């Protein structure tokens, strides 16, 4: 069942790869600010956090998302990956 997390809680999670498809859709509309129809395409294709983490720009296109929003989503995912990497590096240094 879908956890009703606020978008702030979703965005602050260090492990976005655990997001459900519904959480990915919410992130896409509220944080990345793509149109609802494109976020719905992610949900329709059952794109969860684990799968979106390895998406290419072409993968977004295969879901039916046009070029500009696909690029925007791809770049936002890359930012999440960088944030996660930095978070893991920081936590591994803390005793």
DRENPA-3360 file (N, C-alpha, C; in nm, 2 decimals, always signed):
BEGIN
1 = XXXXXXXX = +0.08/-0.12/+0.00/+0.00/+0.00/+0.00/+0.09/+0.12/+0.00 ~ +0.04/+0.23/-0.06/+0.11/+0.35/-0.08/+0.12/+0.43/+0.06 ~ +0.25/+0.46/+0.09/+0.27/+0.55/+0.21/+0.24/+0.69/+0.17 ~ +0.16/+0.76/+0.25/+0.12/+0.90/+0.22/+0.23/+0.99/+0.28 ~ +0.34/+1.00/+0.21/+0.45/+1.08/+0.26/+0.43/+1.22/+0.19 ~ +0.47/+1.32/+0.27/+0.46/+1.46/+0.21/+0.58/+1.46/+0.10 ~ +0.57/+1.55/+0.01/+0.67/+1.57/-0.09/+0.80/+1.60/-0.03 ~ +0.80/+1.68/+0.08/+0.92/+1.72/+0.15/+0.99/+1.59/+0.20;
9 = XXXXXXXX = +0.91/+1.50/+0.26/+0.97/+1.38/+0.31/+1.02/+1.29/+0.20 ~ +0.95/+1.29/+0.09/+1.00/+1.21/-0.02/+1.13/+1.27/-0.08 ~ +1.14/+1.40/-0.09/+1.26/+1.46/-0.15/+1.38/+1.45/-0.05 ~ +1.35/+1.44/+0.08/+1.46/+1.43/+0.17/+1.51/+1.29/+0.20 ~ +1.44/+1.19/+0.15/+1.48/+1.05/+0.17/+1.61/+1.03/+0.10 ~ +1.70/+0.97/+0.17/+1.83/+0.94/+0.11/+1.83/+0.83/+0.01 ~ +1.73/+0.74/+0.03/+1.72/+0.62/-0.06/+1.60/+0.63/-0.15 ~ +1.60/+0.71/-0.25/+1.48/+0.73/-0.34/+1.45/+0.60/-0.42;
17 = XXXXXXXX = +1.55/+0.51/-0.42/+1.53/+0.38/-0.49/+1.42/+0.30/-0.42 ~ +1.37/+0.33/-0.31/+1.27/+0.26/-0.24/+1.13/+0.32/-0.27 ~ +1.12/+0.42/-0.34/+0.99/+0.49/-0.37/+0.90/+0.39/-0.45 ~ +0.78/+0.40/-0.43/+0.68/+0.33/-0.51/+0.65/+0.41/-0.64 ~ +0.58/+0.35/-0.73/+0.55/+0.42/-0.85/+0.47/+0.54/-0.82 ~ +0.38/+0.54/-0.72/+0.30/+0.65/-0.69/+0.38/+0.77/-0.63 ~ +0.48/+0.73/-0.55/+0.58/+0.83/-0.50/+0.66/+0.89/-0.61 ~ +0.70/+0.82/-0.71/+0.77/+0.87/-0.82/+0.68/+0.97/-0.90;
25 = XXXXXXXX = +0.56/+0.93/-0.92/+0.46/+1.02/-0.99/+0.45/+1.15/-0.91 ~ +0.44/+1.14/-0.78/+0.42/+1.27/-0.70/+0.55/+1.35/-0.71 ~ +0.66/+1.29/-0.70/+0.79/+1.36/-0.71/+0.80/+1.43/-0.85 ~ +0.76/+1.36/-0.95/+0.77/+1.42/-1.09/+0.68/+1.54/-1.10 ~ +0.56/+1.54/-1.04/+0.47/+1.65/-1.06/+0.51/+1.77/-0.97 ~ +0.54/+1.73/-0.84/+0.56/+1.84/-0.74/+0.70/+1.89/-0.73 ~ +0.80/+1.81/-0.75/+0.94/+1.85/-0.74/+1.00/+1.89/-0.88 ~ +0.98/+1.80/-0.97/+1.04/+1.82/-1.10/+0.95/+1.92/-1.19;
33 = XXXXXXXX = +0.82/+1.91/-1.15/+0.72/+2.00/-1.21/+0.69/+1.97/-1.36 ~ +0.69/+1.84/-1.39/+0.64/+1.80/-1.52/+0.49/+1.80/-1.52 ~ +0.43/+1.81/-1.64/+0.28/+1.80/-1.64/+0.23/+1.67/-1.59 ~ +0.11/+1.67/-1.54/+0.05/+1.56/-1.48/+0.04/+1.44/-1.58 ~ +0.02/+1.47/-1.70/+0.01/+1.36/-1.80/+0.14/+1.28/-1.82 ~ +0.25/+1.35/-1.80/+0.38/+1.28/-1.81/+0.41/+1.20/-1.69 ~ +0.38/+1.26/-1.57/+0.39/+1.19/-1.45/+0.30/+1.06/-1.45 ~ +0.18/+1.08/-1.50/+0.09/+0.96/-1.51/+0.15/+0.85/-1.60;
41 = XXXXXXXX = +0.22/+0.89/-1.70/+0.29/+0.79/-1.79/+0.39/+0.71/-1.71 ~ +0.46/+0.77/-1.62/+0.55/+0.69/-1.53/+0.47/+0.59/-1.45 ~ +0.36/+0.64/-1.39/+0.28/+0.55/-1.31/+0.22/+0.44/-1.39 ~ +0.17/+0.47/-1.51/+0.11/+0.37/-1.60/+0.21/+0.26/-1.64 ~ +0.34/+0.30/-1.65/+0.45/+0.21/-1.68/+0.51/+0.15/-1.55 ~ +0.45/+0.17/-1.44/+0.49/+0.11/-1.31/+0.64/+0.15/-1.28 ~ +0.68/+0.27/-1.31/+0.82/+0.32/-1.28/+0.83/+0.35/-1.13 ~ +0.90/+0.27/-1.06/+0.93/+0.30/-0.92/+1.07/+0.36/-0.90;
49 = XXXXXXXX = +1.11/+0.38/-0.78/+1.24/+0.44/-0.75/+1.36/+0.35/-0.80 ~ +1.34/+0.22/-0.79/+1.45/+0.14/-0.83/+1.47/+0.14/-0.98 ~ +1.36/+0.15/-1.06/+1.37/+0.15/-1.20/+1.41/+0.29/-1.25 ~ +1.36/+0.39/-1.19/+1.39/+0.53/-1.24/+1.54/+0.56/-1.22 ~ +1.60/+0.50/-1.12/+1.74/+0.52/-1.09/+1.83/+0.48/-1.20 ~ +1.79/+0.39/-1.29/+1.87/+0.35/-1.40/+1.82/+0.39/-1.53 ~ +1.72/+0.48/-1.53/+1.66/+0.52/-1.66/+1.76/+0.61/-1.74 ~ +1.75/+0.59/-1.87/+1.82/+0.68/-1.96/+1.71/+0.78/-2.02;
57 = XXXXXXXX = +1.76/+0.88/-2.09/+1.66/+0.97/-2.15/+1.57/+0.90/-2.24 ~ +1.63/+0.80/-2.31/+1.55/+0.72/-2.41/+1.44/+0.64/-2.34 ~ +1.47/+0.59/-2.22/+1.37/+0.52/-2.14/+1.25/+0.60/-2.11 ~ +1.27/+0.73/-2.08/+1.15/+0.82/-2.06/+1.07/+0.83/-2.19 ~ +1.14/+0.84/-2.30/+1.07/+0.85/-2.43/+0.99/+0.72/-2.46 ~ +1.04/+0.61/-2.42/+0.97/+0.48/-2.44/+0.84/+0.47/-2.35 ~ +0.84/+0.55/-2.25/+0.72/+0.56/-2.17/+0.62/+0.66/-2.23 ~ +0.66/+0.73/-2.34/+0.57/+0.82/-2.41/+0.59/+0.97/-2.37;
65 = XXXXXXXX = +0.70/+0.99/-2.30/+0.73/+1.13/-2.25/+0.81/+1.20/-2.36 ~ +0.77/+1.32/-2.40/+0.84/+1.39/-2.51/+0.97/+1.45/-2.46 ~ +1.05/+1.50/-2.55/+1.19/+1.54/-2.53/+1.22/+1.63/-2.41 ~ +1.15/+1.74/-2.40/+1.19/+1.84/-2.29/+1.16/+1.78/-2.15 ~ +1.04/+1.73/-2.13/+1.01/+1.68/-1.99/+1.10/+1.55/-1.97 ~ +1.13/+1.47/-2.07/+1.22/+1.36/-2.05/+1.36/+1.40/-2.00 ~ +1.41/+1.51/-2.07/+1.54/+1.56/-2.03/+1.53/+1.61/-1.89 ~ +1.43/+1.68/-1.85/+1.41/+1.74/-1.72/+1.41/+1.63/-1.61;
73 = XXXXXXXX = +1.33/+1.53/-1.64/+1.32/+1.41/-1.55/+1.46/+1.34/-1.53 ~ +1.52/+1.32/-1.65/+1.65/+1.26/-1.64/+1.75/+1.33/-1.56 ~ +1.76/+1.47/-1.58/+1.85/+1.55/-1.50/+1.82/+1.55/-1.35 ~ +1.69/+1.55/-1.32/+1.64/+1.54/-1.18/+1.68/+1.41/-1.11 ~ +1.67/+1.30/-1.19/+1.72/+1.17/-1.14/+1.87/+1.17/-1.11 ~ +1.94/+1.23/-1.20/+2.09/+1.24/-1.19/+2.12/+1.32/-1.06 ~ +2.05/+1.43/-1.03/+2.07/+1.50/-0.91/+2.04/+1.42/-0.79 ~ +1.93/+1.34/-0.79/+1.90/+1.25/-0.68/+2.02/+1.15/-0.66;
81 = XXXXXXXX = +2.07/+1.10/-0.76/+2.18/+1.00/-0.75/+2.30/+1.07/-0.69 ~ +2.33/+1.19/-0.73/+2.45/+1.26/-0.67/+2.42/+1.29/-0.52 ~ +2.30/+1.33/-0.49/+2.27/+1.36/-0.35/+2.28/+1.23/-0.27 ~ +2.23/+1.12/-0.32/+2.24/+1.00/-0.25/+2.39/+0.95/-0.23 ~ +2.47/+0.97/-0.33/+2.61/+0.94/-0.32/+2.68/+1.02/-0.22 ~ +2.65/+1.15/-0.22/+2.71/+1.24/-0.12/+2.67/+1.20/+0.02 ~ +2.54/+1.17/+0.04/+2.48/+1.13/+0.17/+2.55/+1.01/+0.22 ~ +2.57/+0.91/+0.13/+2.63/+0.78/+0.17/+2.78/+0.81/+0.21;
89 = XXXXXXX = +2.85/+0.89/+0.13/+2.99/+0.92/+0.16/+3.00/+0.99/+0.30 ~ +2.91/+1.08/+0.32/+2.91/+1.16/+0.45/+2.88/+1.06/+0.57 ~ +2.78/+0.97/+0.55/+2.75/+0.88/+0.66/+2.85/+0.78/+0.68 ~ +2.93/+0.75/+0.58/+3.04/+0.65/+0.60/+3.15/+0.70/+0.68 ~ +3.16/+0.84/+0.68/+3.27/+0.90/+0.75/+3.24/+0.93/+0.90 ~ +3.11/+0.94/+0.93/+3.07/+0.97/+1.06/+3.09/+0.84/+1.15 ~ +3.16/+0.86/+1.26/+3.19/+0.74/+1.35/+3.06/+0.69/+1.42;
% end
